[in-house]
Every structure is written in structure tokens, then in C-alpha cells.
Amino acid sequence: MQKSFAGNIEQADIYFQQQQYKLALGEYITLADGGNARAFYQLGAIYYNGFGVDQSETKALVWFALAAEHDFENSVEIVNDLLSGVPATDKEKLLAIIAQFKKAYGKQGIQDKYFPQINEANLSEKIVYSNGKQLDAFYITTDEGFIEDDDSEVAFDDEIYDSEGFSETETFKKSSVLENFKNRPYMLVVDYDIAPDGSRRNFNPVQVIGNPNKGILDLSYSNSLKPTFKGKSVNFVHRSYLGVANYGSSEIRRELSFLYSRVTRYVRKLADSEIPEEQYQHAAALMYFTWLKREEGQVEALLKSSSNGGYIPAQFEYGLLLYREQKDIKLAVELISKAAQQGFTQAQYRLGRLILDSPWIMNDEKRALFWLELAAEEAHVGAALKASEVKLLSKNKQLLDVSGAIELLDKLTEEEAENPEYLYLQALAHNNMRPRKLSVAVTYIREAIELGDDRGWDISLWENTLKGWTSGGSVTIVEMATDD
């Protein structure tokens, strides 16, 4: 698997600040392979000053020139200064070297190699439900999975609030008390994919208080209306609010007063901040705690400002919001791409899925697989599943990789044994491996069909696959045991 984009710009900067230049160099080079302008600039500085490497103005000039293509900081001025003292004959050679590097690392080269291409012809069309209605403007809000509790005043541990603020993945810490009381109220804000059959898959909790497992399970058994585009069922991404996330302000004040007071106090502290990270925290609070007062467009404005300030989680969240609400698809894809380029795992997964599934993007399995593998490397379950699917079913023979798919699937936890999609992919992998293990494949696909049917998934393809493997499905596992 390629390692491009897998670097972490923050970690690279830490290494640089700690004068661990060799470690910083490795991270920056990894990021440079994906066109990261800051990485270009820092590599220029490393080679210009000879930090941990042999000093080289030529190499410094090349990296600064790549940064200048993005107009990053004062890179244009640096390039002009470095070139000003170079004789004409040498300058021509240097410009030729820079041009060569731009083919691999320049904007257009990176765009053509990794990033999505917009399908301009479809931008005027929208995804709607199968009944023709527009998708909800402000996500899905649902009470599914919420369990009433007569003792709700002690349901939340007073220490679960993380006073340091809202992280991009989890604002509140799980309480050990709540882990032991599964019937207590909980709060969950969760993103997921809606498949063409309307099933909800690949759940990614973005805000959790307490134990939301039953809520996620209930949600997975409750299908959405089918998203459609020009009359054809398609994939889409959505967000649900479960449990206490559905409380109104009066309920929160009455039953969870400590939560109400702490969150409102924290939001007041952030209200006038112009720091990008704090603007994101403010937007996150308003998004996750729907009972907070907000002005129309306030969340979007905060995310936009934070995103423009370069805060990576805000770039992803703002892009995702624009995409879900279908307000500005081009900008949405650009922002998600930026976050993915900076090594943000959720953005890498989402970008891979968009390149595979979005009707507004030219679908490209090779580009999609690149991003999905990067997210899978960071233990993203949905990315591992989708990357495995591409490796097993791609129309591009160069992407078929049974052993690679098996490796990804084997890294997943035992919890996925209840996921019909995981079982189906295991079935394909065992059928396609050499030597083929058909009996194992049949066992997996039968389990996938049973669990998928329980959840209301469209399992017709799986059933037809099973029939093809077993002469109509009548061959038993015992009869095929010699295939192992």
C-alpha cells in the first residue's frame, strides 16, 4: 500500500520544533508526496539551513518553488531571492529541475493522480428520497434507541464533562457509571452511510455521552427512505441525533441541569473568539447540543471562519455540512479533500466514498482505493470494508487483490462478526483465494444473508451469488468439505 498523505503535519512540526530533524524530514516528505504546501516549505527550510541534512540551496529552491505554487507564506519571495543571484545558464537548469518536480508534486500532477474530478453535468441535480421529497435540511433527528428511565437525575456522572473543550471526535468522556447501567439515558450524535437500499451502515459516533450501543443497534435495524438521484438509488451520508440529543432546553434544564449550565457557560466563553480552533468548538457545541440558542446560519458561519483559518477538523465538518445539505458541492469536495490531504482519517474515508459513490464526482476506483487504504491504516472500519470490497470486486484487474482484502478484513475486531457486509466480504475472499475455500465461503455468505435479511437489507445479489456457488443453494457444507 502506498504511504502518501499518511503523514501528520502536526507531528512533523513537533519533530521540527524539537530539532528531531530526521524524523521531521520523513514526515514532511510523506506529506509532500500528497502536495502539502506546508511540507514543501518546511523541506525548503531544512535543506536551506542544513537541519539534519547536507545543506543544499538547489534542493531548498525546488521545495520552496513547490510551496510558491500554492502561494504559501513568503515562499514566492524566497524563490525570487534565491534565483536572483543565479547566473542565467544555471538558472535555466534550475528551472528545468523545478519543472520536472512539478510533474510529480505540483498542483496539477497531484490533482490528476489522487483527487476527485467534479461531474459538472450533474451539479444542478439534487439527491432526494425515493418518494420524491427533499432530504431533511438539518439532518435526521430521531428518538430511536432511547430508553426512558425513572432515575434520570443520576444517569450522568457529574465528572463526564471534558472542560478542555470539544474534540473533533468526542466532546465528552464515557462515564464508568454509565457503562454499568445500559438502560440509563445516553446521548449520541452519529454519522453514517445510507446505502442505495436505504439501510444505514458504517456508523461513526461524533458525540457520545454514556453508552450508546443499543441506540446504534436500533438505528442499524431501522432503514431510511432510499436516497435517489435522477430516479436511481444512490449512496448518501447522513447524521442522526439519539437519546438525550433530542431533549429540548426545558428538559435539559429540568433533568440534567449540570449539563445545561456547563455547556451554556462554555459556549458563552467561546462566543467572541476569533481563534479558529475555538470557533470550531463553538460550532461543534451548537451542532451537537440542539437545545442551545443559535442565530440562523451561525453554525455555518463559525465553521467557515474556522475553516478559512486553516483548522483541519473545521474544514472537514464544514465540507460535510455543505455536502449533506447540498448547498455547494464543489466547495464541499474541496474542503473534504483539504482535510484528507492533511491526514484527517474521517475525511480520507469520506473522500474515498465520494469518489466511489457520489453522483457529482467522476467515479474512480483507483483514486478511491488510495484514500480508503489510508483511512483503513488508521483502523477506520468502514474504510477497511470498502477497500476490501474494491480489492475483491473491482472492474480494474490491476486493483484486484485477494490477499490484501483478507489482510484488511483480518485486522477488524470480533464485533464485525455481526456485520452482514463483513461476512459477505469474507465469503468473497474465501471463494476467490487460492486454493479456494468454498465451504467456508458458503458458511459466511449464508450468515450474511440471514443477518442482512434481519436488518431489511437488499440481499438479492448475495442470494444469487450463493445459488451460483451451490447449484441453486441445495449443496450442504458437509458435501463440500473436501474443497478446503
N, C-alpha and C positions, 0 to 999 in steps of 0.2 A: 504493500500500500504506500502511496506517495505521502510524504510528510508535510507538504506545502501548507501554509496557513495554520499549521498546528501550533506554532509558536505563540507565546504570550507576551504582548508588548509591555505589560506592567512588570512581569517577571524580568524581562530583558532590561528594562530601565533600572530595576532594583540591582541587578548584577552590575550594571554600568556604574551606578552611584556607589556601590560597594567596591569598585575598582576590580571586580572579578571579570576582567575584560574578555578572557577566552570564553567564559560561559555566556557573557553578553553577546559576543560575536556570533556564537552558534544560534542563539535565539533570533538575533536580527537577520541573519542570513535566511533562516527558515521563513521568517515573515516577509523578507524581501522577495522571495520566490512567488509570493502572492501579491506583489505590488504595493506593499505597505510603505507609504511615503515617509513616515517617521523612521522606520527601519533603514530606508535609504539614507536619510540624513545622518542618523547615528553611525552608520557604517562609514560615511564620509568623514565624520569627526574622528572615528577610531583610526582610520588609515592616515588622515592628515596629521594627527598628533602622535601616531605610533603607539597607541594604547594596546599593549599586549601583542602587537604585530610589528613587522618591519614597516617603518614609515614610508609612505608612497603617495606622492601628490597626484600621480596618474590615477591610481585606484580611488583616491579620495574624490577626484574630479568626476570620475564615472558615476560614483554613488550620489554625489551632490547634484549632478546633472539629471539623474533619475528623480530625485526629490524635487528639483526645479520644475519638472514636467507637471508636478502637482501644485506648484507654487507654494511649497511648504516652507514656512518661516522665511528666513533670509537666504534660502538656497540659490535663488536666481542671482542675487548679488555676489554670493561666494563664487559661483561658476564664472561670472563675468570677471571677477578679480583674478581668479586662477588662470583664465585664458588670456588675460591682458598682457601678461609677461611672457607668453609663449611665442617663439618665432613662427612665422607663417607656415613654414614647411612642417614643423612639428604639430602646429595647431590642426592642420588638415588630417594628420594621422590620428590625433586625439579625437577629433570629431567623428572619424570613421569608426573608432573603437566604441564611442558613445552610441553611435547609430546601431552598431551591432548588438550592444547590450540592450538597447531599447526594443529590439525584436523579441527578446525573451522576457524582459522585465518592464517594458514600457506600458503605458496605459492600454493601447490598442491590443498589444500582444496578450496581456493578462486578460483583458475583456474577452477576446476571442477564444481563449483557452479554458477559462473557468466560469465566467459569469453569464447570467441569463440574457437572452435576446427577447425583447418585447415583441409580442404579436400585435402589431399596430392595428390590424384589421378588426380585432376583437375588442378594442378598448372602449368602444361605445356601448357594448353589451354588458348586462349585469347577470350575476347568478341570482336565481330566485328559488323558492320552494317548488316542489312538484305540483302544488295546487295553484301556481302562478303568482302567489303573494311574495312581496319583497321580504328579504331576510330582516330580522329584527335589527333596528338601528343601534341599540345599545345591548348587544349580546343576548344570551338566554339567561333568564333568572328562574330558578326552579326550587321547589321545596322537596324534591325527591331525595330520599335518604335521610331526612331529618326525623329524629325521634324525640317526641315530647318527653319531658322529664319534670316530675313534680318538685324536684330539689335543685332547680336550676341555679339558685343563688350560690351553690358551692360547686357548680360544674366546672368552672375555670379556676385554675390555680392563680393566685394573685401575683405570682412571680413569672408568668409566662411572657410578659411584655419585654421585648428587647429594646431597652432605652437608647441603644446606639442608632436606632433608625430602621429603615426598611431596606432589606437586601433585595437584589433582583430576583431571588428565588423563594425566599421565605422570610417574612417580616417577623413572625412570632415563633418562638421555640416550642416544640411539643412538650407538654406537661406530663411528668411521670404519673401524676394523679389521673389525668385523662386516659392514659394508656391502659389503666386498670379498670376504667369504667366506660366500656364501649357504648353504653346506652345514654351517656351524657350528651348534651348538645355540643356541636362542633361547628367550626367554620371552615369552608373550603371555597376557594376560587380556583377553577381548573380549566386549562386549555386542552383541547383535543381535536382530533380529525373527525370529520363526518365523511364516511365512505359513500360511494355512489348509491349503495343500497339503503342509506340512511342510518347505518349503525355508527355508534360512537366508539372511537378507538384511540389508542396511544395517548393516554391521559398524562398531562404534565401539571401537577399542582403548582400554582404560582403564589398562593397564600393559604397557609394552614394554621389553624388553632385546634388542638385536640386530635382526636383520632378520626380521620375522615374515611376510613376504609370501606365501611358499609355504604356510605354515600357514593363513592366511586363505583362500587359493585352494582348498586341500584341503577346508577346512571348508565353503566355499560349494558344493562339489560333493557334499557328504555331507548328505543330508536327515535331519531329525529325524522321530520319530513325530509324527503330526498332533495338535496341541492341540484338544481338543473341549470344548464347553460345552453341556450338556443334549443331547448327541448330535450337535451341529452343529460343524463345523470353524470355528475362530476364530484370530485373531492372538494371539501372546503374545510376551513379551520374555524373553530368557534370557542366560546367561553361560557361557562356556567357558574352560577353562584348557588351554593348549597348551605343548608343549616342556618347558623346564626348570620351568615352573609345576607340572608333575606330579612333580617329584623329591620323594623323601622326605627326611627330615632326614639320614639316613646318607649318601645320595647327594650331597647338597649339601655336607656336611662333607668328604666324600672327594674330590669332583671340583671343587667351587667353594668352597673354604674361605674365601677372602677375602670372597665374597658372604655366606656364612653369618655370619662374625664381624662384618662391618659392620652387617648388618641386625639381628642379635640385640643388638648394642651400642646401636644406635639405638633399638630398642624398649624396652630397659631404661631409657634416658634419658627416655622418654615415659611410663613405667609409672604414675607417680603424679601426672601433670599434671592440673590442673583447668582448663586453658586450652582453650576449645572447639576452636581450630584444631589444637592438639597432640593432643587426644583423637581428632579425626578422623584425623590422621596415624597414630596408634596403631592405630585400627580399620582403616585402609587397609592397613597393613603386615600385620595378621593376616588380612585378606581375601585379599590378593594373594599372600602367601608362605604357602602352606598347610602348610608344614613347621614353622612356628612353633608353639610350645606355646600353647594358649589354654584358658581356662575355658569351660564351656558357657554360652552366652548372652553372652559377653564382648564380641563384636563388636557385637551389637545394643545392649548397654548403653552402650558408648562412643559409638556413633552417636547414640543417643537423647540422651545428655547433651550432646554437641556440637551437635546439632540444637536442643535446648532453649536452648542458649546463643546461638543465632542464626547459627551458621556455615552459610552457604548450601550449600556442597558436601555437608555432612553431612545437611542437610535432604533434598537430592535422593537421596543414596545410601541413607539410612535409609528414605525413602519407596519407593525402588525395591526394596530388600530386602524390605520388608513386602508389596509388590505381588507380586514374584516368588514369595515363599513363601506368599502368600495368607493372611497372618495377620490383617491389619486393613486392609481395602480402603479404608474411609473415611479413616483416618489416612494411609494411603499416598498417596491422591489429594490430601489436604490439604497434605502436606509437599511433594510434587512441584509442586503449584500455587504454594506459597510461594516455592520456588526459581525457578520460571519467572517469577513476578512480579518477582523481583529481577534479572531479565535473564540467568539462567543458561541458556546455549544448549541443553545436553543436556536440561535439564528442560523447556524450551519445546518441543523436539521430542517428548519423551516425552508431555507433556501433550496435544499435538495428536493424537498417535496414540491415546492413551487415549480422547479424546473421539470419535474416529472409530471405533475398533475394540473398545473394552472392553465386555464383556457386563455390567459392573457400573456403567456410565455411560450416561446417555441420549445416544445418538449425535447429533451436531450438526455438520454440515459447516462452517457459518459460523464457529462458535467454534473448531473445529479448525484451519481455514484461517488464522485470526488468529495462532495460536501457531506454526504451521508456517512462515508467511511470516517471522515474526520470527527463527526459527532459521535459515531459508534465507538471510536477510540477513547472518548471521554465517558463511556458507559451509558450513552443515551440508548435506551431500549428500543424506542420507535425507530431510530436511525439504523440500529443493528438489524432489525426485522426487515426494513425496507431495502437496505443494502443487500441483505441475503436474497431477497426476492429478485432484485435485479440480476445478481450473480447466477441465479438459478433459471430465470425465465427470459433474460434479455434477448431481443431480436438481433443484437450485435454479438456475433460469436466471440469477438475479442473480449467481451465483458463477462462471458460465461466462466464461472469459477466455482465449481462444486466444493472443493476443499476450503476455499476462502469463505464460502457461505457456512459450511459446517463449523469452521473456526469461530465465526461470529456468533452462531447460534449456541455453541457450547459454552460461551462466556456468559450467557444470560442465566439469571437466577432460577431457582426452582419455582418461583411464583409464576413464571411464564408457562408452566405446565398446564395452567388453566386457561391459557390464551389460545383460542382456536387458530389464530393466524400463525402463532409459533408452531403449533402442532402440524399445520398444513405444510409449512416450510420444512419442518423436519421430515415429513413424508416425502416431499420432493427431493430433498437432499439424499435420503437413503435409497430412493429409486434411481437417482442419477449417478450415485457414486459407483466406482468400480473396485472390486466386484459389487454388483447391485445387491442390496438387502431388501428385497421386495416384501418379505413378510413383516419386517419392521416398518416399512413404508405404509403398508396396509393398516397396521395397527394404529399408526399415527394419524392417518387420514380419516379413519373411522371415528377416532376420538375427536378430531377437528370437526367433522360433520355433526356429531352429536352435540358438542358444546356450541358450535355456531348456530345450529338449529334452535337450541335453547334460548339464544340471545336474539333470535329473529334475523340473523344474517342471511344474505342470499348465498346459499351453499350449492347452487346448481352446478357450477363449474367443478367443485370438489366431487360431487356425486358422479358426474360424468367421468372424471379422472379415475375414480375408484372402479367404475364399470369397465373402463379401458384396461385397468390393471388386472381385473379379476374375472374377465369374461362375463360381465353383467353383474358382478358383485357376489356371485354364488360360491366362489372358491374360498375355502376357510384358511385360517392361519396355519393350522396343523398341516394341511395338504401342501402348503408352500414352504414348509420349514426347511427343506433342502436347499432353498435359494440362498440361505445365509452362508 
